[in-house]
Amino acid sequence: MSILYTNHISDSIGGCVLKERYDRIFLLDDTQTHKHCLPLLADWVAANDAEVLTMEAGDVAKNLDTLARIWQQLTEKGASRHSLLVNLGGGVVTDLGGFAAATFKRGIEFINIPTTLLSMVDAAVGGKTGINFAGLKNEIGAFCPAAHVVIDTVFLRTLDNANICSGYAEMLKHALLHNAEMWADHLQQDLQHPDYEALGRLVQQSIDVKERIVSQDPHEKGLRKALNLGHTFGHAFESLALSQGRPVLHGYAVAWGIVCELYLSAVLLGFPTAHLHQTVRFIRETYGHLSFTCKDYDRLLDYIRHDKKNVGGQVNFTLLADIGQIRLDCHASREQICEALDFLREG
């Protein structure tokens, strides 16, 4: 997989796609990126006679029915094993489109063009593809890297503040995994008034951190588990909110998950309380609070027990002894997990 940074998306995608290499070219977007982002690629689409497939926007569309419709459209429109799928969108499009490509005729090449901050630093890079299933996040999927990922931060200017904040949570996670300098830099950014030039610099740093980890462990057997910081609780928060008909953005759930998992890091590993409180203050000011009560704890614990990282029924957390000091496969008691939920809820 190659990652290309550009300020001229149409020219750059043309450099990645050699038309004679593919018999057909397809582009998958959603109803939002079709309106706001596809126009930037209109000339390229026309020049390559690319067939545009459009899915509904939002995480609720990341399901088996949508996947089947994409397979059906590829079949009806004559896609073969020598076709290309270009995924233009956020994490839902790159996750589902990547999985569609990985499984259609046992695999066709695909390119990701992430259009949200979250997909730039997380979903589009690293080779994870998939869909939600049976009420669980990313329950069905495969490891399959894109042939190319093309990053153009011009798309960030199409985002509202909530989606900027959502992607930024994954960047804060990467900073916590990396070093104190990067962490401190991230806490200083004003997301209400984004400096897009600074944001572009931080995006590249964030992708570099993730790529270094993924290159050492592409299939999540060891070090790549570090990228799950905040996600064991975060996925449970997403599932709870979805089940209650009030879905939350992924990055917000991860941010709240980071609060819980840094609390466990402090209790179990001695993570410095000064770093804990600085990070938690930033998260609370930026992401607000998730509304839940102690009556939701049993359901949250059930979601946590279903996490894909667990082995033999044992919940495995990625925690930190300090910024950049990663500890994998950490265990916490039910009481400690509930204490972490109390810490988030009562803060």
Disulfide bonds with the S-S distance in Angstrom:
none
